[in-house]
Amino acid sequence: MPVMIFSSELIKGTLKTIVLKQLEANHRMYGYEITQRVKELTSDRIQITEGALYPTLHALEAEGLVTVETEFVGKRIRKYYSLSPKGKSKIDEKISEMAEFIETMKFLLDLRPQTL
């Protein structure tokens, strides 16, 4: 059975929380590393494009939830993202909000837990 890749439409509303959680778990990451880690953790079901990731990272930076450090890697500049103190205090709230949203969607769509 082929792996279902979730639509960018579904992912869009959850991307900030996904990115914040990855930064919490891994402390410091660059963009491509975030996309690959999410892809790996979800067995390719969530594939974040650069076109979705970087605006999200910039928005999180503008909100003060992430900090950015630049480093030279070879002849290129790589930006590393980390949770700011504000981001660290906000992550639990974002995850709780996401969990409640998921539970509400299960109820709204009349989904039953699947048994294997």
N, CA, C and O atoms as a GROMACS GRO file, in nm:
protein
  464
    1MET      N    1   0.084  -0.119   0.000
    1MET     CA    2   0.000   0.000   0.000
    1MET      C    3   0.088   0.124   0.000
    1MET      O    4   0.179   0.133   0.083
    2PRO      N    5   0.065   0.221  -0.091
    2PRO     CA    6   0.149   0.339  -0.096
    2PRO      C    7   0.131   0.427   0.028
    2PRO      O    8   0.025   0.428   0.090
    3VAL      N    9   0.234   0.499   0.062
    3VAL     CA   10   0.231   0.590   0.176
    3VAL      C   11   0.150   0.712   0.138
    3VAL      O   12   0.173   0.772   0.033
    4MET      N   13   0.055   0.750   0.223
    4MET     CA   14  -0.023   0.871   0.198
    4MET      C   15   0.060   0.991   0.241
    4MET      O   16   0.103   1.000   0.356
    5ILE      N   17   0.081   1.082   0.149
    5ILE     CA   18   0.150   1.207   0.182
    5ILE      C   19   0.041   1.309   0.209
    5ILE      O   20  -0.047   1.331   0.126
    6PHE      N   21   0.048   1.372   0.325
    6PHE     CA   22  -0.055   1.469   0.363
    6PHE      C   23  -0.042   1.594   0.277
    6PHE      O   24   0.068   1.636   0.242
    7SER      N   25  -0.155   1.653   0.244
    7SER     CA   26  -0.157   1.771   0.158
    7SER      C   27  -0.097   1.892   0.230
    7SER      O   28  -0.101   1.904   0.353
    8SER      N   29  -0.041   1.980   0.150
    8SER     CA   30   0.017   2.103   0.206
    8SER      C   31  -0.091   2.186   0.275
    8SER      O   32  -0.062   2.261   0.367
    9GLU      N   33  -0.214   2.171   0.230
    9GLU     CA   34  -0.326   2.242   0.292
    9GLU      C   35  -0.344   2.199   0.438
    9GLU      O   36  -0.366   2.284   0.524
   10LEU      N   37  -0.333   2.069   0.465
   10LEU     CA   38  -0.344   2.020   0.604
   10LEU      C   39  -0.223   2.062   0.686
   10LEU      O   40  -0.237   2.099   0.803
   11ILE      N   41  -0.107   2.055   0.628
   11ILE     CA   42   0.017   2.082   0.700
   11ILE      C   43   0.030   2.230   0.736
   11ILE      O   44   0.085   2.264   0.840
   12LYS      N   45  -0.020   2.317   0.650
   12LYS     CA   46  -0.002   2.461   0.667
   12LYS      C   47  -0.041   2.511   0.806
   12LYS      O   48   0.032   2.589   0.867
   13GLY      N   49  -0.155   2.467   0.856
   13GLY     CA   50  -0.202   2.513   0.986
   13GLY      C   51  -0.126   2.455   1.104
   13GLY      O   52  -0.142   2.502   1.217
   14THR      N   53  -0.045   2.354   1.080
   14THR     CA   54   0.026   2.288   1.189
   14THR      C   55   0.177   2.313   1.185
   14THR      O   56   0.250   2.271   1.275
   15LEU      N   57   0.222   2.382   1.082
   15LEU     CA   58   0.366   2.393   1.058
   15LEU      C   59   0.443   2.464   1.169
   15LEU      O   60   0.552   2.421   1.206
   16LYS      N   61   0.386   2.572   1.223
   16LYS     CA   62   0.457   2.641   1.331
   16LYS      C   63   0.479   2.548   1.450
   16LYS      O   64   0.588   2.544   1.508
   17THR      N   65   0.376   2.473   1.486
   17THR     CA   66   0.388   2.382   1.600
   17THR      C   67   0.489   2.271   1.569
   17THR      O   68   0.568   2.235   1.656
   18ILE      N   69   0.486   2.218   1.448
   18ILE     CA   70   0.582   2.113   1.409
   18ILE      C   71   0.725   2.166   1.421
   18ILE      O   72   0.811   2.100   1.478
   19VAL      N   73   0.749   2.285   1.368
   19VAL     CA   74   0.885   2.343   1.370
   19VAL      C   75   0.928   2.370   1.514
   19VAL      O   76   1.040   2.338   1.551
   20LEU      N   77   0.841   2.429   1.593
   20LEU     CA   78   0.877   2.458   1.733
   20LEU      C   79   0.910   2.330   1.808
   20LEU      O   80   1.006   2.326   1.886
   21LYS      N   81   0.833   2.224   1.786
   21LYS     CA   82   0.858   2.097   1.854
   21LYS      C   83   0.992   2.038   1.811
   21LYS      O   84   1.065   1.984   1.895
   22GLN      N   85   1.026   2.048   1.684
   22GLN     CA   86   1.155   1.996   1.637
   22GLN      C   87   1.270   2.075   1.699
   22GLN      O   88   1.372   2.017   1.736
   23LEU      N   89   1.254   2.205   1.710
   23LEU     CA   90   1.359   2.287   1.772
   23LEU      C   91   1.370   2.257   1.922
   23LEU      O   92   1.480   2.260   1.978
   24GLU      N   93   1.257   2.228   1.986
   24GLU     CA   94   1.262   2.191   2.128
   24GLU      C   95   1.338   2.059   2.145
   24GLU      O   96   1.420   2.046   2.235
   25ALA      N   97   1.310   1.964   2.058
   25ALA     CA   98   1.371   1.831   2.069
   25ALA      C   99   1.518   1.830   2.029
   25ALA      O  100   1.598   1.754   2.084
   26ASN      N  101   1.554   1.914   1.933
   26ASN     CA  102   1.690   1.909   1.877
   26ASN      C  103   1.775   2.032   1.908
   26ASN      O  104   1.891   2.039   1.868
   27HIS      N  105   1.718   2.129   1.977
   27HIS     CA  106   1.785   2.249   2.026
   27HIS      C  107   1.827   2.348   1.918
   27HIS      O  108   1.800   2.468   1.932
   28ARG      N  109   1.890   2.304   1.811
   28ARG     CA  110   1.943   2.396   1.711
   28ARG      C  111   1.946   2.324   1.577
   28ARG      O  112   2.010   2.220   1.562
   29MET      N  113   1.876   2.380   1.479
   29MET     CA  114   1.866   2.313   1.349
   29MET      C  115   1.867   2.416   1.237
   29MET      O  116   1.832   2.533   1.257
   30TYR      N  117   1.909   2.372   1.119
   30TYR     CA  118   1.897   2.457   1.001
   30TYR      C  119   1.780   2.404   0.919
   30TYR      O  120   1.733   2.292   0.940
   31GLY      N  121   1.732   2.485   0.825
   31GLY     CA  122   1.609   2.456   0.753
   31GLY      C  123   1.601   2.317   0.692
   31GLY      O  124   1.505   2.243   0.718
   32TYR      N  125   1.700   2.281   0.611
   32TYR     CA  126   1.696   2.151   0.544
   32TYR      C  127   1.692   2.038   0.646
   32TYR      O  128   1.625   1.937   0.625
   33GLU      N  129   1.764   2.056   0.754
   33GLU     CA  130   1.768   1.955   0.860
   33GLU      C  131   1.627   1.934   0.920
   33GLU      O  132   1.588   1.822   0.950
   34ILE      N  133   1.552   2.044   0.936
   34ILE     CA  134   1.416   2.034   0.989
   34ILE      C  135   1.329   1.954   0.892
   34ILE      O  136   1.256   1.864   0.935
   35THR      N  137   1.337   1.986   0.763
   35THR     CA  138   1.253   1.916   0.665
   35THR      C  139   1.286   1.767   0.662
   35THR      O  140   1.195   1.684   0.654
   36GLN      N  141   1.413   1.734   0.669
   36GLN     CA  142   1.453   1.593   0.663
   36GLN      C  143   1.412   1.518   0.789
   36GLN      O  144   1.371   1.402   0.781
   37ARG      N  145   1.424   1.582   0.904
   37ARG     CA  146   1.387   1.518   1.030
   37ARG      C  147   1.237   1.488   1.034
   37ARG      O  148   1.196   1.380   1.076
   38VAL      N  149   1.157   1.583   0.990
   38VAL     CA  150   1.012   1.564   0.989
   38VAL      C  151   0.976   1.452   0.891
   38VAL      O  152   0.892   1.367   0.922
   39LYS      N  153   1.038   1.452   0.776
   39LYS     CA  154   1.014   1.348   0.676
   39LYS      C  155   1.049   1.210   0.734
   39LYS      O  156   0.974   1.114   0.716
   40GLU      N  157   1.162   1.203   0.802
   40GLU     CA  158   1.207   1.078   0.863
   40GLU      C  159   1.111   1.032   0.973
   40GLU      O  160   1.071   0.916   0.976
   41LEU      N  161   1.074   1.122   1.062
   41LEU     CA  162   0.987   1.088   1.175
   41LEU      C  163   0.848   1.043   1.130
   41LEU      O  164   0.783   0.964   1.198
   42THR      N  165   0.803   1.093   1.015
   42THR     CA  166   0.668   1.062   0.968
   42THR      C  167   0.668   0.959   0.855
   42THR      O  168   0.567   0.940   0.788
   43SER      N  169   0.781   0.893   0.835
   43SER     CA  170   0.793   0.794   0.726
   43SER      C  171   0.747   0.852   0.593
   43SER      O  172   0.674   0.789   0.518
   44ASP      N  173   0.792   0.973   0.566
   44ASP     CA  174   0.764   1.045   0.440
   44ASP      C  175   0.621   1.097   0.426
   44ASP      O  176   0.584   1.146   0.320
   45ARG      N  177   0.539   1.086   0.529
   45ARG     CA  178   0.399   1.130   0.517
   45ARG      C  179   0.387   1.282   0.523
   45ARG      O  180   0.295   1.340   0.465
   46ILE      N  181   0.479   1.346   0.593
   46ILE     CA  182   0.480   1.493   0.596
   46ILE      C  183   0.610   1.538   0.531
   46ILE      O  184   0.719   1.514   0.582
   47GLN      N  185   0.595   1.605   0.418
   47GLN     CA  186   0.709   1.657   0.345
   47GLN      C  187   0.694   1.809   0.337
   47GLN      O  188   0.606   1.861   0.268
   48ILE      N  189   0.781   1.877   0.408
   48ILE     CA  190   0.773   2.023   0.416
   48ILE      C  191   0.859   2.082   0.304
   48ILE      O  192   0.978   2.051   0.293
   49THR      N  193   0.799   2.166   0.223
   49THR     CA  194   0.874   2.231   0.116
   49THR      C  195   0.946   2.354   0.169
   49THR      O  196   0.908   2.410   0.272
   50GLU      N  197   1.050   2.394   0.099
   50GLU     CA  198   1.121   2.517   0.136
   50GLU      C  199   1.026   2.636   0.130
   50GLU      O  200   1.034   2.728   0.212
   51GLY      N  201   0.936   2.634   0.031
   51GLY     CA  202   0.840   2.742   0.013
   51GLY      C  203   0.744   2.757   0.130
   51GLY      O  204   0.687   2.865   0.149
   52ALA      N  205   0.725   2.652   0.207
   52ALA     CA  206   0.641   2.658   0.327
   52ALA      C  207   0.726   2.681   0.451
   52ALA      O  208   0.685   2.755   0.541
   53LEU      N  209   0.843   2.619   0.456
   53LEU     CA  210   0.926   2.625   0.576
   53LEU      C  211   0.981   2.764   0.605
   53LEU      O  212   0.967   2.815   0.716
   54TYR      N  213   1.045   2.826   0.506
   54TYR     CA  214   1.114   2.951   0.534
   54TYR      C  215   1.022   3.066   0.572
   54TYR      O  216   1.056   3.144   0.661
   55PRO      N  217   0.906   3.081   0.509
   55PRO     CA  218   0.813   3.184   0.559
   55PRO      C  219   0.769   3.154   0.704
   55PRO      O  220   0.748   3.247   0.783
   56THR      N  221   0.754   3.027   0.737
   56THR     CA  222   0.717   2.989   0.874
   56THR      C  223   0.828   3.026   0.972
   56THR      O  224   0.802   3.083   1.078
   57LEU      N  225   0.952   2.992   0.936
   57LEU     CA  226   1.066   3.028   1.022
   57LEU      C  227   1.077   3.180   1.039
   57LEU      O  228   1.103   3.229   1.149
   58HIS      N  229   1.056   3.254   0.931
   58HIS     CA  230   1.062   3.400   0.939
   58HIS      C  231   0.951   3.455   1.027
   58HIS      O  232   0.972   3.550   1.102
   59ALA      N  233   0.832   3.396   1.017
   59ALA     CA  234   0.720   3.438   1.102
   59ALA      C  235   0.749   3.408   1.249
   59ALA      O  236   0.721   3.491   1.336
   60LEU      N  237   0.804   3.290   1.276
   60LEU     CA  238   0.839   3.254   1.414
   60LEU      C  239   0.946   3.349   1.470
   60LEU      O  240   0.944   3.385   1.587
   61GLU      N  241   1.039   3.388   1.384
   61GLU     CA  242   1.143   3.483   1.426
   61GLU      C  243   1.080   3.619   1.455
   61GLU      O  244   1.112   3.682   1.555
   62ALA      N  245   0.989   3.665   1.367
   62ALA     CA  246   0.922   3.793   1.386
   62ALA      C  247   0.838   3.794   1.514
   62ALA      O  248   0.823   3.898   1.578
   63GLU      N  249   0.783   3.678   1.550
   63GLU     CA  250   0.703   3.666   1.673
   63GLU      C  251   0.792   3.653   1.797
   63GLU      O  252   0.743   3.653   1.910
   64GLY      N  253   0.922   3.643   1.775
   64GLY     CA  254   1.014   3.631   1.887
   64GLY      C  255   1.022   3.491   1.947
   64GLY      O  256   1.070   3.474   2.058
   65LEU      N  257   0.975   3.390   1.872
   65LEU     CA  258   0.973   3.253   1.925
   65LEU      C  259   1.100   3.175   1.890
   65LEU      O  260   1.131   3.075   1.955
   66VAL      N  261   1.172   3.220   1.787
   66VAL     CA  262   1.298   3.156   1.752
   66VAL      C  263   1.407   3.261   1.736
   66VAL      O  264   1.380   3.378   1.706
   67THR      N  265   1.529   3.217   1.756
   67THR     CA  266   1.645   3.303   1.730
   67THR      C  267   1.723   3.240   1.615
   67THR      O  268   1.713   3.121   1.589
   68VAL      N  269   1.801   3.323   1.549
   68VAL     CA  270   1.876   3.278   1.432
   68VAL      C  271   2.024   3.311   1.451
   68VAL      O  272   2.060   3.422   1.492
   69GLU      N  273   2.108   3.213   1.421
   69GLU     CA  274   2.252   3.233   1.421
   69GLU      C  275   2.302   3.194   1.283
   69GLU      O  276   2.255   3.096   1.225
   70THR      N  277   2.396   3.270   1.230
   70THR     CA  278   2.453   3.232   1.100
   70THR      C  279   2.596   3.183   1.120
   70THR      O  280   2.670   3.234   1.203
   71GLU      N  281   2.631   3.084   1.040
   71GLU     CA  282   2.766   3.026   1.044
   71GLU      C  283   2.810   3.000   0.902
   71GLU      O  284   2.729   2.967   0.815
   72PHE      N  285   2.940   3.015   0.878
   72PHE     CA  286   2.994   2.976   0.749
   72PHE      C  287   3.018   2.826   0.749
   72PHE      O  288   3.081   2.773   0.840
   73VAL      N  289   2.968   2.760   0.647
   73VAL     CA  290   2.992   2.617   0.627
   73VAL      C  291   3.053   2.609   0.487
   73VAL      O  292   2.982   2.621   0.387
   74GLY      N  293   3.184   2.588   0.483
   74GLY     CA  294   3.252   2.597   0.355
   74GLY      C  295   3.245   2.742   0.311
   74GLY      O  296   3.287   2.832   0.384
   75LYS      N  297   3.194   2.765   0.193
   75LYS     CA  298   3.182   2.902   0.143
   75LYS      C  299   3.039   2.955   0.153
   75LYS      O  300   3.007   3.063   0.104
   76ARG      N  301   2.953   2.876   0.217
   76ARG     CA  302   2.813   2.916   0.229
   76ARG      C  303   2.779   2.957   0.371
   76ARG      O  304   2.843   2.915   0.467
   77ILE      N  305   2.678   3.041   0.381
   77ILE     CA  306   2.628   3.080   0.513
   77ILE      C  307   2.509   2.990   0.544
   77ILE      O  308   2.417   2.976   0.463
   78ARG      N  309   2.510   2.930   0.662
   78ARG     CA  310   2.398   2.847   0.705
   78ARG      C  311   2.332   2.915   0.825
   78ARG      O  312   2.400   2.960   0.918
   79LYS      N  313   2.199   2.922   0.822
   79LYS     CA  314   2.125   2.980   0.935
   79LYS      C  315   2.076   2.868   1.024
   79LYS      O  316   2.010   2.774   0.979
   80TYR      N  317   2.109   2.879   1.151
   80TYR     CA  318   2.063   2.784   1.252
   80TYR      C  319   1.954   2.851   1.335
   80TYR      O  320   1.966   2.966   1.376
   81TYR      N  321   1.848   2.776   1.358
   81TYR     CA  322   1.734   2.826   1.434
   81TYR      C  323   1.727   2.754   1.569
   81TYR      O  324   1.753   2.634   1.578
   82SER      N  325   1.692   2.830   1.672
   82SER     CA  326   1.676   2.776   1.807
   82SER      C  327   1.554   2.841   1.869
   82SER      O  328   1.511   2.948   1.828
   83LEU      N  329   1.498   2.774   1.969
   83LEU     CA  330   1.388   2.836   2.044
   83LEU      C  331   1.443   2.951   2.127
   83LEU      O  332   1.549   2.939   2.189
   84SER      N  333   1.373   3.061   2.127
   84SER     CA  334   1.407   3.173   2.215
   84SER      C  335   1.346   3.141   2.352
   84SER      O  336   1.269   3.046   2.365
   85PRO      N  337   1.381   3.218   2.454
   85PRO     CA  338   1.314   3.196   2.584
   85PRO      C  339   1.162   3.206   2.571
   85PRO      O  340   1.090   3.129   2.633
   86LYS      N  341   1.113   3.300   2.490
   86LYS     CA  342   0.969   3.314   2.467
   86LYS      C  343   0.915   3.189   2.398
   86LYS      O  344   0.806   3.141   2.431
   87GLY      N  345   0.990   3.136   2.302
   87GLY     CA  346   0.950   3.015   2.230
   87GLY      C  347   0.943   2.895   2.324
   87GLY      O  348   0.852   2.812   2.313
   88LYS      N  349   1.040   2.886   2.416
   88LYS     CA  350   1.042   2.776   2.513
   88LYS      C  351   0.920   2.780   2.604
   88LYS      O  352   0.866   2.676   2.642
   89SER      N  353   0.876   2.901   2.638
   89SER     CA  354   0.759   2.912   2.726
   89SER      C  355   0.629   2.892   2.648
   89SER      O  356   0.526   2.861   2.708
   90LYS      N  357   0.631   2.908   2.518
   90LYS     CA  358   0.511   2.900   2.434
   90LYS      C  359   0.486   2.759   2.379
   90LYS      O  360   0.372   2.727   2.342
   91ILE      N  361   0.589   2.674   2.372
   91ILE     CA  362   0.577   2.545   2.305
   91ILE      C  363   0.469   2.456   2.367
   91ILE      O  364   0.392   2.393   2.294
   92ASP      N  365   0.462   2.449   2.499
   92ASP     CA  366   0.361   2.364   2.563
   92ASP      C  367   0.220   2.411   2.529
   92ASP      O  368   0.130   2.330   2.508
   93GLU      N  369   0.201   2.542   2.525
   93GLU     CA  370   0.071   2.599   2.490
   93GLU      C  371   0.033   2.561   2.346
   93GLU      O  372  -0.081   2.524   2.319
   94LYS      N  373   0.129   2.570   2.254
   94LYS     CA  374   0.103   2.535   2.113
   94LYS      C  375   0.069   2.386   2.098
   94LYS      O  376  -0.020   2.350   2.021
   95ILE      N  377   0.140   2.301   2.171
   95ILE     CA  378   0.115   2.157   2.164
   95ILE      C  379  -0.021   2.124   2.223
   95ILE      O  380  -0.095   2.042   2.168
   96SER      N  381  -0.055   2.186   2.335
   96SER     CA  382  -0.188   2.163   2.396
   96SER      C  383  -0.299   2.208   2.303
   96SER      O  384  -0.401   2.140   2.289
   97GLU      N  385  -0.278   2.322   2.239
   97GLU     CA  386  -0.378   2.372   2.144
   97GLU      C  387  -0.395   2.272   2.029
   97GLU      O  388  -0.508   2.243   1.987
   98MET      N  389  -0.284   2.221   1.978
   98MET     CA  390  -0.289   2.124   1.868
   98MET      C  391  -0.360   1.996   1.912
   98MET      O  392  -0.443   1.943   1.838
   99ALA      N  393  -0.328   1.947   2.031
   99ALA     CA  394  -0.391   1.824   2.081
   99ALA      C  395  -0.542   1.842   2.096
   99ALA      O  396  -0.619   1.753   2.060
  100GLU      N  397  -0.585   1.957   2.148
  100GLU     CA  398  -0.728   1.983   2.162
  100GLU      C  399  -0.795   1.994   2.026
  100GLU      O  400  -0.907   1.946   2.007
  101PHE      N  401  -0.726   2.056   1.930
  101PHE     CA  402  -0.779   2.067   1.794
  101PHE      C  403  -0.799   1.929   1.734
  101PHE      O  404  -0.903   1.902   1.673
  102ILE      N  405  -0.701   1.842   1.750
  102ILE     CA  406  -0.710   1.705   1.696
  102ILE      C  407  -0.828   1.631   1.759
  102ILE      O  408  -0.905   1.566   1.689
  103GLU      N  409  -0.844   1.642   1.891
  103GLU     CA  410  -0.956   1.577   1.958
  103GLU      C  411  -1.089   1.632   1.909
  103GLU      O  412  -1.185   1.556   1.890
  104THR      N  413  -1.096   1.762   1.888
  104THR     CA  414  -1.218   1.825   1.839
  104THR      C  415  -1.249   1.777   1.697
  104THR      O  416  -1.365   1.750   1.665
  105MET      N  417  -1.147   1.765   1.614
  105MET     CA  418  -1.167   1.716   1.477
  105MET      C  419  -1.215   1.570   1.477
  105MET      O  420  -1.302   1.533   1.398
  106LYS      N  421  -1.159   1.489   1.566
  106LYS     CA  422  -1.204   1.349   1.576
  106LYS      C  423  -1.353   1.345   1.609
  106LYS      O  424  -1.428   1.267   1.550
  107PHE      N  425  -1.395   1.429   1.704
  107PHE     CA  426  -1.535   1.434   1.743
  107PHE      C  427  -1.620   1.486   1.627
  107PHE      O  428  -1.723   1.426   1.593
  108LEU      N  429  -1.579   1.596   1.568
  108LEU     CA  430  -1.653   1.660   1.461
  108LEU      C  431  -1.672   1.568   1.341
  108LEU      O  432  -1.778   1.567   1.279
  109LEU      N  433  -1.568   1.492   1.308
  109LEU     CA  434  -1.573   1.403   1.192
  109LEU      C  435  -1.624   1.263   1.227
  109LEU      O  436  -1.630   1.174   1.142
  110ASP      N  437  -1.660   1.244   1.355
  110ASP     CA  438  -1.712   1.116   1.402
  110ASP      C  439  -1.615   1.003   1.375
  110ASP      O  440  -1.653   0.896   1.326
  111LEU      N  441  -1.489   1.027   1.408
  111LEU     CA  442  -1.386   0.924   1.388
  111LEU      C  443  -1.374   0.837   1.512
  111LEU      O  444  -1.376   0.886   1.625
  112ARG      N  445  -1.362   0.712   1.488
  112ARG     CA  446  -1.343   0.616   1.597
  112ARG      C  447  -1.198   0.572   1.598
  112ARG      O  448  -1.134   0.566   1.493
  113PRO      N  449  -1.145   0.541   1.715
  113PRO     CA  450  -1.006   0.488   1.717
  113PRO      C  451  -0.998   0.361   1.633
  113PRO      O  452  -1.087   0.276   1.638
  114GLN      N  453  -0.892   0.350   1.557
  114GLN     CA  454  -0.873   0.231   1.474
  114GLN      C  455  -0.810   0.122   1.557
  114GLN      O  456  -0.721   0.147   1.638
  115THR      N  457  -0.855   0.000   1.536
  115THR     CA  458  -0.793  -0.113   1.602
  115THR      C  459  -0.724  -0.197   1.496
  115THR      O  460  -0.777  -0.218   1.386
  116LEU      N  461  -0.606  -0.243   1.530
  116LEU     CA  462  -0.528  -0.323   1.434
  116LEU      C  463  -0.559  -0.470   1.446
  116LEU      O  464  -0.502  -0.551   1.372
   0.00000   0.00000   0.00000
